[in-house]
Amino acid sequence: MTARQPQRAARRETPPSRDRAKRDAKNRTESQLEAKKRASIAQLLFRCARLLNERTLAGLRTRIGFAIRPAHTDLFPHIDLEGTPQTLLAERLGISKQAGHKRVTELRQAGLLEIVPDPADGRTTRVRFSTKRGRTLMDGLLVLAEVDRELEHTLGKRSAQQLHATLVRLNDWLSIAGHPKLEPGAG
C-alpha cells in the first residue's frame, strides 16, 4: 500500500454530519408516512384485515394440520353450499382455470373440499365444502369465533359490539349493487 491509497479512501468517506442528516431525513419521511397511514381509515382496515387473516390462518393451520394459505382461503367465499363448477369458481376469482384447479386439488387432498357430480349436468362436477368431521365449513367458522372472542377480550364487550355494528354498516354500504367507484382526484 502506498501513502496515497489511504488518502483516497479517506476522501471518499462521507462526513458523519452528512450521514446523520440523511438518516434524520429518512426517519422524518418514515415517521410522516406512518402518521398518514395511521390517519387513514382505509389503510387501517387493510392492515387489520391482513393481520386478522394471518391470525386466523395460524389458528386454522393448528386445527387442521394443513399449511393453508391466503390463496386457498380466497376460494371459500366463492363456493356455494350446494357446490360450484370449477370454471365458475375460477371466473369468480378472476384466475385461470388451471390456477383454480391447482388450489382446489390441494384443498381436496387436504380433505377440505370435495368434488361431486353436478346434479343438473351429469357430465360436469362441482366443488363443495367437505362433509368430513373436523374439515367442514362449520369447523372453520369455529376458528373465526375464537378470534371474535379474542377481539372482545382485547377491546371490551361494548367496543367490540360497536365495531361489529360499524363493520356491518360499512359492509352494507360497500355491497350496494352498482356502488359508484372512486374517480381519480375525487374526494
N, C-alpha and C positions, 0 to 999 in steps of 0.2 A: 504494500500500500504506500502510495506517495503522500506527501504532505497536502497535496491539492484535493485528493479524494474526500477526506473528512470535511474540508471546507465546502465542497459541493453539496454533500449530504446535509450539512448544517444550513445552507441557504435554502434547501427545499423544504425544510420543516416549517410548518405554519406556526406563527406566534401563538402562544397559549390564549391570548386575549381574543384572537380571531376565532379559534376553536370554540371558546366559551360563548362568543356572540352567536355563532352558528347553532350551537346546542340550545342556547336560550331561545333563539328564533324558532327552532324546530319544536321545542317544548311549548312555546306560546301557541303555535299553529295547532299542535295536537290538542292542547287544552281548549282552544276555541272550537275545534271540530267536535270534541267530546261534549262541550256545553251545548252546541247546536243540536247534536244528536239526542241529548237528554231532554232538550226543549221540544222535540218533535214527537207528537203522539204516535204518528205512523211509524217512526223509527223505533220507538219503544215497543210498539205492538209487534213489529218484525222481530226484534231481539227477543222479546218474551216468548213469542211463538217458537222461535228456534230453540231457545233454552228449555222450554216445556217439552218440545218434541224430543230433544236429546234425553231428558229425564224419563219421559215415558218409554222411549225405545230401550233405555237401560233396564227399566223395570220389566218390560216385555221380554227382553233377552234373558233375564234371570228366570222369569216364569216359564218360558217355553224352551229354553236351551237352544235357541237358534239365533244366529247373528243377523237379525232383521235390520234392514237399513231403511232410510227415508224413501229410497226408490221403490222399496216393497210396499211401504205403508201408503204411498201416493196412490196405489191402486184401490185401496179399500173403499174410499167414498164413492167410487165409480162402479162398484159391484152391487147390482140389485140383489135383494134377498132371494128371489127366485132364480138368480143366475143371470149372467150377461155373456153374450157371444164375445169371443176374444177379439174379433175385428172391431166390434163396437167399443170394447174396453180400450183398445189402442187408440181409436179415434177420439174417445172422450179425454184421454190423457195427452193427446197431441204427439204421440210417438209412433214409430214404425210398428208394423205387426210383429216383426222379428224381435224387437226390444220388448214388446208386451209379452210375447210368448216366452222369452227368456225369464222374465220376472215371474210369470205365472208358474212356469216349470219349477223354479226354485222354491216358491211358496207351496206348491203341490207336494214336492219332495219333502218339505218340512212338515207336511200334514196340516197346513193352514188353509189351503184351498182344495177344492175338488173339481174335477171335470165330469160333467154329467150330460147325458143326451138331451138335446133340445126337444121338449115335448111338441113344439109346433112344427119342427122340421127334423125328422129322424136322421138326416144326412149331416147335421151340424151338432156342435156341442156348446155348452155354456160353462162358464166359470162361476162357482159359488163358494161361499164360506164353508169350511169343514164342519161336519157334524160329529167329529171325533171328540170325545170328552177331553177337556183341557186345551182344546185347539179351536174352540168356536169363537164367533164374534163376541158373544157374551163374556167369554173368558178374557178377551182383550179389553172389553169395557171395564172389567174389574180393575185393571191397571189404571185406567183413567179415574176411576173412583178413588183409588189410593192417592193419586196426585191431587184430586179435589180436596181430599181430607188434609193433605199436607198444606195446601194453599189456605184452607180455612184456619188451620192451626197457626200458620205464619201471619196471616192478615187479620185474623179475628173473624168471628161469625158475621157480624154486621158488615164489615168491609168486604168480605167475600160475597155476601148476598148483593151488595151494591154493585160490585164488579160484575157479577153474573147478570144482573138486570141491565147494566150498561152494555155489556157484550151482546146480550140478546137484541137490544135496540140497534146496536151497530150492525150486527149480522142481518137483521131485517132490512135495514137501510141499504146495505151493500148488496143484498139479494134481490132487490126490486128488478123485475124484468125490464129491460130497456133503460137501466140506470145510465145516465149520461157519463161519458168518460171525460176525465180532465183534459182540457186542451192546453198545450204548451203556453205558458205565460198567463194562464187563467188563475185567478185566485182571489 
